[in-house]
Amino acid sequence: MTTLIPFNFSYFPMLETQRLVMRQIHHRDADALVALYTDPKVYEFLIVDPPCGTRDEAIRMIDFLNGLFHNKAGARWAITFKQKPSQLIGTLGFHFYETRDRRVDIGFDLLPAYWNQGIMTEAAQRLVSWCFEHLDLHRVQADCTEGNLGSEKVLLKVGFKVEGLWRESCFEHGRFVNIKQFGLLRREFMPES
């Protein structure tokens, strides 16, 4: 068994799959983020009201997300196609990085024009793989609003297990909603480890 040298956050890693490039989010992505987070289908399951509805709010959000990375607390990537790496079509990343407990939470979103094409499953699979390989994690977890079937399908395809339901734990769009909790252990994702 090889000894893992944990990722030191000295550079922002670029992740690739067969079709995708996941890169750092920049200010030039602000308009694409506004389009993403103001789309009614994406907004339907967001807890934040909305995270960025204007270009200025998007720039503040980008600075916040890049600050998470600078503080070694998380990372958020822009999802792009290899043929168009400048065009953000979604985001994904990890947050709540706990080195003592060796776990992170992940989250993701995607423009509806790209739903049901396996894009988010491909991106999430790569993210989870990178997290286990570089952060010395024991566990990756995620949650989503009950009824967010698209996100649930992605998590299940990547290998997550449903672990529970937090009843009416979030106030979302004027009502309390249930949150489904998902978890994936290193030995389930990487059995040889």
Protein Blocks (a to p, Z undefined) as FASTA:
>chain_A
ZZddddehlaccddddfkbccddddfklmmmmmmmmmpmklmmmpfbdcfblbfklmmmm
mmmmmmmmmnopaccdddddfklmmbcfbdcddehiafklopadddddddfklgonlmmm
mmmmmmmmmmmmmnopabdcddddehilmlmmmmmmnopacfbdcehkbceehiacdddd
ddddfklmmmmZZ
